Amino acid sequence: MEIVNTAFRLFAEQGYDAVQMKDIADACDISKSLLQHYFPKKIVLLSTMLNELMLSAFLYSNEQLTSLSAEQRTMIQMSFLLRLLDENPKIEHFIRDVFESQELTTEIMLVTLDWLEAIGVDGETSAIRYAVNFALSGGMSVFFKRKVLKASVETIAEHIGQGFYMLLGEDQQKINRIYLSTAKYCTDRYYEQFVNYLYKHATIDFDSEMKI
């Protein structure tokens, strides 16, 4: 975990491409060969921390929003995650690097699919996979250009959630009702609860990367 945390800090500060395995080994005060004993390639290390980050974020929904429907939890989780990125440039930098890699984008999709299955989102696996891929890839492209496009984080999160459920064949009126029913949760109070929960349960050390 010391290696993972050190690498996360370096990736967040400098960007994935700029950091070499030797840089990570030096920062951990270990040899490159020892680093590669645990993580043979840099992308394996990034994949590990990505899984840790995603699973820790979903833990809040799994444990704190259990009384809500799968659709409501999906909408709320997307809103919280995008706000987290918006308010923490270093983490956004890290996630932007992830989405520039097809291999790592696929990793995000797989973790998300597992979570959607766990909370009971209805639909064929292939259809859910397609909907996640389309909604997230398009939505995150807009998110990373939000300042140029003058698009709010709330609007982007709403469109990602609605786009996902529309691709699964849900009625537009039902989707609107679901979105409106989540409004009371997408507030500072619940967001701060989510961030504190993430900070407490994440295996990655967010001390220098995330505002509390």
MIKOLPA-859824 format. One line per 2 residues: number of its first residue (from 0); for each residue y, z, x of N, C-alpha, C. Coordinates in Angstrom, 2 decimals. Last residue first. Layout:
<rs>
NUM> Y,Z,X,Y,Z,X,Y,Z,X | ...
</rs>
This chain:
<rs>
211> 17.82,2.38,-11.42,17.27,3.27,-12.47,18.42,3.79,-13.31 | 17.34,-0.73,-9.85,18.26,0.26,-10.36,17.58,1.08,-11.45
209> 15.22,-1.58,-7.12,15.43,-1.52,-8.56,16.39,-0.40,-8.95 | 14.84,-1.56,-4.38,14.93,-2.85,-5.05,15.33,-2.77,-6.52
207> 14.41,0.85,-3.20,15.57,0.09,-2.71,15.77,-1.22,-3.46 | 12.20,1.90,-4.74,13.37,2.71,-4.40,14.60,1.88,-4.02
205> 9.81,0.93,-5.64,11.01,0.22,-6.05,12.30,0.90,-5.60 | 6.69,0.46,-4.43,7.84,1.34,-4.25,9.12,0.56,-4.54
203> 3.96,-0.19,-6.56,4.95,-0.72,-5.63,6.15,0.22,-5.60 | 2.66,0.98,-8.58,2.16,1.30,-7.25,3.09,0.75,-6.18
201> 4.37,2.41,-11.36,4.11,1.27,-10.48,3.60,1.73,-9.13 | 5.06,4.66,-12.83,3.67,4.25,-12.80,3.36,3.12,-11.82
199> 7.83,5.12,-12.58,6.89,6.24,-12.43,5.46,5.76,-12.18 | 8.99,2.66,-13.08,9.27,3.32,-11.80,8.22,4.40,-11.53
197> 8.17,2.27,-15.72,7.73,1.36,-14.66,7.87,2.02,-13.29 | 9.58,4.33,-16.93,8.12,4.31,-17.02,7.54,3.43,-15.92
195> 12.18,3.53,-16.43,11.70,4.80,-15.88,10.18,4.88,-15.89 | 12.17,1.14,-17.91,12.41,1.12,-16.46,11.90,2.41,-15.81
193> 11.69,2.10,-20.56,10.78,1.15,-19.92,10.93,1.17,-18.41 | 13.96,3.67,-20.94,12.64,4.29,-21.02,11.60,3.42,-20.32
191> 15.87,1.70,-20.84,15.87,2.72,-19.79,14.53,3.46,-19.76 | 15.18,0.38,-23.22,15.08,-0.32,-21.93,15.03,0.68,-20.78
189> 15.75,2.25,-25.15,14.35,1.88,-24.94,14.17,1.14,-23.61 | 18.59,2.42,-24.77,17.72,3.60,-24.79,16.27,3.24,-24.47
187> 19.63,-0.16,-25.01,19.70,0.54,-23.72,18.72,1.70,-23.66 | 17.26,-2.09,-26.99,18.51,-1.37,-26.77,18.47,-0.67,-25.42
185> 15.17,-3.24,-28.60,15.81,-3.95,-27.48,17.20,-3.38,-27.24 | 14.44,-1.88,-30.86,13.80,-1.50,-29.60,14.49,-2.13,-28.39
183> 15.75,-3.03,-32.93,16.07,-1.63,-32.64,15.44,-1.15,-31.33 | 14.61,-5.61,-33.03,15.99,-5.43,-32.56,16.28,-3.98,-32.16
181> 12.22,-6.24,-34.11,12.19,-5.65,-32.76,13.59,-5.27,-32.27 | 12.64,-7.51,-36.48,12.04,-6.17,-36.55,12.01,-5.48,-35.18
179> 13.52,-10.00,-35.69,14.49,-9.06,-36.25,13.94,-7.64,-36.28 | 11.03,-11.11,-34.90,12.10,-10.92,-33.93,13.12,-9.89,-34.43
177> 9.67,-11.19,-37.34,9.14,-10.40,-36.22,10.25,-10.09,-35.23 | 11.27,-12.97,-38.74,11.12,-11.59,-39.23,10.61,-10.68,-38.11
175> 10.92,-15.28,-37.23,12.25,-14.69,-37.35,12.17,-13.24,-37.80 | 8.20,-15.72,-37.71,8.67,-15.45,-36.35,10.04,-14.79,-36.38
173> 8.28,-16.30,-40.43,7.55,-15.12,-39.96,8.01,-14.74,-38.56 | 9.72,-18.68,-40.37,10.28,-17.52,-41.07,9.59,-16.22,-40.63
171> 7.95,-20.37,-38.95,9.25,-20.02,-38.38,9.86,-18.78,-39.05 | 4.51,-19.55,-38.65,5.61,-20.00,-39.49,6.94,-19.51,-38.93
169> 2.54,-20.36,-35.74,3.14,-19.39,-36.65,4.31,-20.01,-37.42 | 1.31,-21.97,-33.83,1.24,-22.36,-35.24,1.81,-21.36,-36.23
167> 1.66,-21.55,-31.24,0.40,-21.04,-31.78,0.29,-21.29,-33.28 | 4.18,-22.47,-30.91,3.11,-23.29,-30.35,1.73,-22.80,-30.80
165> 5.52,-20.29,-32.02,5.56,-21.57,-32.71,4.45,-22.48,-32.22 | 5.13,-18.37,-30.04,4.43,-18.23,-31.33,4.49,-19.50,-32.18
163> 6.70,-19.44,-27.92,5.29,-19.11,-27.73,4.56,-19.07,-29.06 | 9.23,-19.60,-29.05,8.54,-20.82,-28.63,7.05,-20.59,-28.47
161> 9.84,-16.91,-29.37,9.69,-17.75,-30.55,8.94,-19.03,-30.21 | 9.94,-16.08,-26.64,9.03,-15.46,-27.60,8.77,-16.33,-28.82
159> 11.95,-17.79,-25.68,10.62,-17.78,-25.05,9.60,-17.21,-26.03 | 14.11,-17.14,-27.33,13.55,-18.48,-27.40,12.16,-18.57,-26.75
157> 14.58,-14.45,-26.56,14.25,-14.78,-27.94,13.57,-16.15,-28.03 | 15.25,-14.77,-23.88,14.06,-14.00,-24.24,13.61,-14.33,-25.66
155> 17.66,-16.20,-24.22,16.53,-16.81,-23.50,15.23,-16.11,-23.86 | 19.24,-14.32,-25.54,18.92,-15.59,-26.19,17.71,-16.25,-25.54
153> 19.40,-12.28,-23.61,18.82,-12.00,-24.91,18.39,-13.29,-25.62 | 20.76,-13.50,-21.54,19.37,-13.10,-21.31,18.68,-12.87,-22.65
151> 22.77,-16.32,-22.51,22.53,-14.88,-22.38,21.04,-14.61,-22.19 | 24.01,-19.04,-20.68,23.04,-18.59,-21.67,22.76,-17.10,-21.45
149> 25.48,-20.74,-19.05,26.16,-19.72,-19.86,25.27,-19.26,-21.01 | 24.42,-22.40,-17.21,24.28,-22.81,-18.61,25.01,-21.88,-19.57
147> 24.94,-20.92,-14.94,25.50,-22.28,-15.05,25.50,-22.72,-16.51 | 23.48,-18.65,-15.56,24.91,-18.54,-15.32,25.60,-19.90,-15.45
145> 20.79,-19.51,-15.86,21.51,-18.95,-17.00,23.02,-18.88,-16.80 | 18.83,-20.56,-14.32,20.08,-21.32,-14.38,21.03,-20.76,-15.44
143> 16.69,-18.90,-14.72,17.22,-18.99,-13.36,18.53,-19.77,-13.29 | 16.24,-19.44,-17.48,16.69,-18.12,-17.03,17.33,-18.19,-15.64
141> 15.23,-22.03,-17.47,16.54,-21.77,-18.07,17.10,-20.45,-17.56 | 12.81,-21.46,-16.23,13.71,-22.47,-15.64,15.12,-22.29,-16.17
139> 11.69,-19.70,-18.04,12.15,-19.18,-16.77,13.04,-20.17,-16.03 | 11.10,-21.49,-20.17,12.03,-20.38,-20.36,12.56,-19.83,-19.05
137> 9.20,-23.24,-19.05,10.49,-23.73,-19.54,11.52,-22.64,-19.64 | 7.19,-21.38,-18.39,7.72,-22.29,-17.38,9.08,-22.84,-17.79
135> 6.75,-19.98,-20.87,7.23,-19.30,-19.67,7.84,-20.25,-18.66 | 5.96,-22.00,-22.71,7.08,-21.10,-23.01,7.65,-20.45,-21.75
133> 3.78,-23.28,-21.37,4.94,-24.02,-21.82,6.16,-23.11,-22.00 | 2.00,-21.13,-20.86,2.46,-22.01,-19.79,3.75,-22.73,-20.18
131> 1.56,-20.09,-23.43,2.14,-19.26,-22.37,2.74,-20.14,-21.28 | 0.38,-22.32,-24.69,1.63,-21.76,-25.21,2.34,-20.90,-24.16
129> -1.97,-22.66,-23.17,-0.97,-23.73,-23.23,0.38,-23.17,-23.66 | -3.24,-20.20,-23.72,-2.92,-20.58,-22.34,-1.83,-21.66,-22.31
127> -3.59,-20.42,-26.46,-2.72,-19.36,-25.93,-2.30,-19.69,-24.50 | -5.40,-22.56,-26.51,-4.10,-22.69,-27.17,-3.12,-21.65,-26.64
125> -7.59,-21.49,-25.16,-6.93,-22.68,-24.61,-5.53,-22.87,-25.21 | -8.29,-19.35,-26.88,-7.86,-19.10,-25.51,-7.09,-20.28,-24.92
123> -6.99,-19.44,-30.20,-7.97,-19.90,-29.21,-7.41,-19.70,-27.80 | -5.62,-16.40,-31.62,-5.58,-17.81,-31.24,-6.69,-18.15,-30.26
121> -3.68,-13.38,-31.65,-4.66,-14.28,-32.25,-4.50,-15.71,-31.74 | -3.48,-10.68,-29.46,-2.79,-11.89,-29.94,-3.85,-12.88,-30.42
119> -4.40,-8.10,-28.54,-4.89,-8.72,-29.76,-4.10,-9.88,-30.31 | -3.98,-6.91,-26.16,-3.21,-6.37,-27.29,-3.53,-7.10,-28.59
117> -5.71,-8.37,-24.51,-5.92,-6.93,-24.65,-5.17,-6.36,-25.86 | -4.62,-10.92,-24.55,-5.94,-10.70,-25.14,-6.17,-9.22,-25.43
115> -2.27,-10.38,-23.18,-2.19,-10.86,-24.56,-3.53,-10.68,-25.28 | -3.37,-9.69,-20.66,-2.62,-8.70,-21.44,-2.56,-9.11,-22.91
113> -4.51,-12.10,-19.86,-5.36,-10.91,-19.98,-4.67,-9.86,-20.86 | -2.19,-13.69,-19.77,-3.26,-14.00,-20.72,-4.18,-12.80,-20.94
111> -0.84,-12.49,-17.61,-0.26,-12.46,-18.95,-1.31,-12.73,-20.01 | -2.56,-13.14,-15.51,-2.30,-11.73,-15.82,-1.76,-11.59,-17.23
109> -2.38,-15.96,-15.68,-3.66,-15.29,-15.85,-3.49,-13.82,-16.20 | 0.35,-16.46,-15.18,-0.25,-16.87,-16.44,-1.55,-16.11,-16.72
107> 0.58,-15.56,-12.55,1.34,-14.89,-13.62,0.71,-15.20,-14.97 | -1.05,-17.50,-11.33,-1.41,-16.08,-11.25,-0.70,-15.28,-12.34
105> 0.43,-19.79,-11.75,-0.87,-19.67,-12.41,-1.33,-18.22,-12.42 | 2.45,-19.20,-9.99,2.78,-19.30,-11.41,1.50,-19.16,-12.23
103> 1.03,-19.44,-7.62,1.46,-18.11,-8.05,1.89,-18.09,-9.50 | 0.58,-22.22,-7.57,-0.54,-21.28,-7.44,-0.17,-19.90,-7.96
101> 3.13,-23.28,-7.64,2.23,-23.52,-8.76,1.06,-22.54,-8.75 | 6.03,-21.66,-6.77,4.67,-21.94,-6.31,3.77,-22.13,-7.53
99> 8.31,-20.91,-7.95,8.38,-22.15,-7.18,7.02,-22.55,-6.62 | 7.79,-18.46,-9.01,7.77,-19.59,-9.92,7.94,-20.93,-9.21
97> 8.15,-16.87,-6.71,6.84,-16.97,-7.34,6.75,-18.22,-8.21 | 10.87,-17.03,-6.26,9.95,-17.58,-5.26,8.57,-17.80,-5.87
95> 11.69,-15.59,-8.51,12.06,-17.00,-8.38,11.15,-17.70,-7.36 | 10.79,-13.04,-7.89,10.13,-13.77,-8.98,10.48,-15.26,-8.93
93> 12.60,-12.38,-5.77,11.15,-12.36,-5.57,10.43,-13.22,-6.62 | 15.03,-12.52,-7.13,14.80,-13.37,-5.95,13.29,-13.50,-5.70
91> 14.67,-10.44,-8.96,14.80,-11.82,-9.44,14.52,-12.81,-8.32 | 14.70,-8.34,-7.18,13.46,-8.62,-7.88,13.50,-10.03,-8.47
89> 17.38,-8.53,-6.35,16.30,-8.64,-5.36,14.97,-8.96,-6.03 | 18.92,-8.18,-8.74,18.88,-9.48,-8.04,17.74,-9.62,-7.03
87> 18.54,-6.76,-11.55,18.04,-6.44,-10.21,17.85,-7.72,-9.41 | 19.23,-7.59,-14.03,19.98,-6.45,-13.49,19.56,-6.07,-12.07
85> 17.43,-9.65,-14.53,18.87,-9.92,-14.57,19.67,-8.82,-13.88 | 14.95,-8.36,-14.50,15.27,-9.34,-13.46,16.77,-9.56,-13.38
83> 15.26,-6.76,-16.81,14.96,-6.14,-15.51,15.33,-7.09,-14.37 | 15.56,-8.70,-18.75,16.70,-7.83,-18.44,16.51,-7.14,-17.09
81> 12.98,-9.76,-18.71,14.11,-10.60,-18.31,15.34,-9.76,-17.99 | 11.52,-7.50,-19.59,11.25,-8.09,-18.27,12.42,-8.96,-17.81
79> 12.55,-7.01,-22.19,12.68,-6.01,-21.13,12.51,-6.63,-19.74 | 11.81,-9.39,-23.54,13.21,-8.98,-23.46,13.43,-8.01,-22.30
77> 9.03,-9.27,-23.34,9.76,-10.38,-22.72,11.23,-10.01,-22.54 | 8.49,-6.94,-24.84,8.15,-7.00,-23.42,8.91,-8.11,-22.70
75> 9.30,-7.71,-27.41,9.99,-6.62,-26.72,9.75,-6.70,-25.21 | 7.46,-9.77,-27.99,8.91,-10.02,-28.02,9.67,-8.97,-27.21
73> 5.01,-8.38,-27.81,5.28,-9.53,-26.96,6.78,-9.80,-26.86 | 5.27,-6.51,-29.83,5.18,-6.04,-28.45,5.46,-7.18,-27.48
71> 5.24,-8.17,-32.08,6.41,-7.35,-31.78,6.41,-6.92,-30.31 | 2.62,-9.23,-31.90,3.80,-10.11,-31.87,5.07,-9.34,-31.50
69> 1.02,-6.98,-32.15,0.98,-7.74,-30.90,2.20,-8.63,-30.77 | 2.90,-4.31,-33.77,1.99,-5.46,-33.76,2.03,-6.16,-32.40
67> 3.05,-0.82,-32.77,3.64,-2.11,-33.15,2.60,-3.22,-33.09 | 1.92,1.41,-31.74,2.03,1.36,-33.20,2.57,0.02,-33.69
65> 2.10,1.20,-28.99,0.80,0.93,-29.62,0.88,0.85,-31.14 | 3.99,1.40,-27.02,4.31,0.59,-28.20,3.06,0.29,-29.03
63> 3.06,2.87,-24.83,4.19,3.38,-25.59,4.50,2.61,-26.87 | 0.90,1.63,-23.59,0.83,3.07,-23.84,1.93,3.59,-24.75
61> 1.40,-1.09,-23.38,0.05,-0.65,-23.73,0.01,0.82,-24.15 | 4.05,-1.14,-22.49,3.71,-1.64,-23.83,2.36,-1.10,-24.29
59> 3.64,-0.08,-19.90,4.56,0.55,-20.85,4.21,0.15,-22.27 | 1.96,-1.89,-18.65,1.45,-0.56,-18.95,2.34,0.15,-19.98
57> 3.32,-4.13,-17.90,2.62,-4.18,-19.17,2.10,-2.81,-19.60 | 4.23,-3.31,-15.38,5.20,-3.59,-16.44,4.52,-3.58,-17.81
55> 1.84,-3.14,-13.96,2.65,-1.93,-14.14,3.65,-2.12,-15.28 | 1.06,-5.81,-13.96,0.23,-4.82,-14.64,1.00,-3.53,-14.90
53> 3.13,-6.96,-12.42,2.91,-7.37,-13.80,2.12,-6.31,-14.57 | 2.84,-5.63,-9.91,4.10,-5.60,-10.64,3.89,-5.90,-12.11
51> 0.21,-6.26,-9.16,0.62,-4.86,-9.30,1.88,-4.75,-10.16 | 0.37,-9.07,-9.02,-0.52,-8.43,-9.98,-0.13,-6.98,-10.23
49> 2.18,-9.25,-6.89,2.53,-9.82,-8.20,1.67,-9.19,-9.29 | 0.78,-8.18,-4.79,1.94,-7.44,-5.30,2.39,-7.97,-6.65
47> -1.25,-10.17,-4.57,-1.59,-8.77,-4.80,-0.40,-8.01,-5.38 | 0.21,-12.48,-3.99,-0.58,-12.42,-5.21,-0.93,-10.98,-5.57
45> 1.17,-11.80,-1.47,2.11,-12.00,-2.57,1.39,-11.92,-3.91 | -1.26,-11.73,-0.06,-0.42,-10.55,-0.12,0.55,-10.64,-1.30
43> -2.01,-14.36,-0.28,-2.90,-13.33,-0.82,-2.12,-12.03,-1.00 | -0.03,-15.65,1.11,-0.07,-15.85,-0.34,-1.00,-14.84,-1.01
41> -0.61,-15.01,3.75,0.59,-14.45,3.12,0.53,-14.55,1.60 | -4.07,-14.23,4.32,-2.95,-15.16,4.22,-1.79,-14.49,3.49
39> -5.68,-11.91,4.58,-5.89,-13.06,5.48,-4.72,-14.05,5.49 | -5.12,-8.74,4.52,-4.56,-9.88,3.80,-4.63,-11.12,4.71
37> -6.63,-7.09,6.21,-6.44,-6.73,4.81,-6.00,-7.92,3.97 | -6.60,-8.55,8.54,-7.87,-7.94,8.13,-7.81,-7.58,6.65
35> -3.99,-9.15,8.95,-4.83,-10.21,8.40,-6.23,-9.72,8.06 | -3.15,-6.73,10.10,-2.58,-7.17,8.82,-3.50,-8.20,8.16
33> -4.58,-6.89,12.48,-4.90,-5.82,11.52,-4.36,-6.18,10.14 | -3.30,-9.09,13.66,-4.73,-9.17,13.36,-5.16,-8.09,12.36
31> -0.74,-8.14,14.08,-0.93,-9.21,13.11,-2.40,-9.32,12.71 | -0.61,-4.53,14.31,-0.84,-5.86,14.87,-1.01,-6.88,13.75
29> 2.16,-2.54,13.05,0.74,-2.80,13.26,0.59,-4.19,13.87 | 4.64,-1.85,11.95,4.24,-1.31,13.25,2.72,-1.40,13.44
27> 5.63,-3.08,9.79,4.64,-2.02,9.52,4.18,-1.32,10.80 | 7.18,-4.97,11.00,7.86,-3.98,10.16,6.94,-2.81,9.82
25> 5.17,-6.50,12.23,6.14,-5.77,13.06,6.82,-4.66,12.25 | 3.91,-7.57,9.94,3.16,-6.72,10.87,4.10,-5.87,11.72
23> 6.01,-9.12,8.93,5.46,-8.03,8.13,4.71,-7.05,9.03 | 6.37,-10.94,10.99,7.49,-10.10,10.57,6.99,-8.88,9.79
21> 3.90,-12.23,11.02,4.27,-11.41,12.17,5.42,-10.46,11.83 | 4.04,-13.69,8.65,3.09,-12.59,8.75,3.43,-11.66,9.92
19> 7.52,-14.30,7.83,6.24,-14.67,8.43,5.32,-13.44,8.50 | 9.91,-15.22,5.47,9.17,-14.11,6.07,7.81,-14.59,6.58
17> 10.93,-17.41,4.19,11.57,-16.99,5.44,10.80,-15.90,6.17 | 9.53,-17.69,1.81,9.35,-18.69,2.86,9.89,-18.23,4.21
15> 10.44,-15.45,0.25,9.05,-15.58,0.66,8.88,-16.52,1.85 | 13.41,-13.67,1.07,12.74,-14.81,0.46,11.37,-15.02,1.07
13> 14.70,-11.38,1.94,14.84,-12.60,2.73,14.28,-13.85,2.06 | 14.31,-9.29,0.06,15.57,-9.38,0.82,15.77,-10.76,1.43
11> 11.79,-9.67,-1.02,12.93,-9.51,-1.92,14.25,-9.73,-1.19 | 10.20,-9.75,1.28,10.26,-10.93,0.41,11.49,-10.86,-0.49
9> 10.62,-7.10,2.22,11.04,-8.25,3.02,11.16,-9.52,2.17 | 9.54,-5.56,0.11,10.94,-5.39,0.51,11.44,-6.60,1.29
7> 6.90,-6.51,0.14,7.72,-6.68,-1.07,9.21,-6.56,-0.72 | 6.06,-5.62,2.65,6.16,-7.06,2.38,7.03,-7.33,1.17
5> 6.08,-2.86,2.17,6.92,-3.44,3.22,7.13,-4.93,2.98 | 4.16,-2.65,0.13,5.54,-2.24,-0.10,6.51,-2.82,0.93
3> 1.85,-3.61,1.45,2.34,-4.27,0.23,3.81,-3.93,0.00 | 1.60,-1.73,3.54,1.79,-3.15,3.84,2.39,-3.87,2.64
1> 1.18,0.57,2.06,2.33,0.50,2.96,2.64,-0.95,3.31 | -1.21,0.00,0.82,0.00,0.00,0.00,1.27,0.00,0.86
</rs>
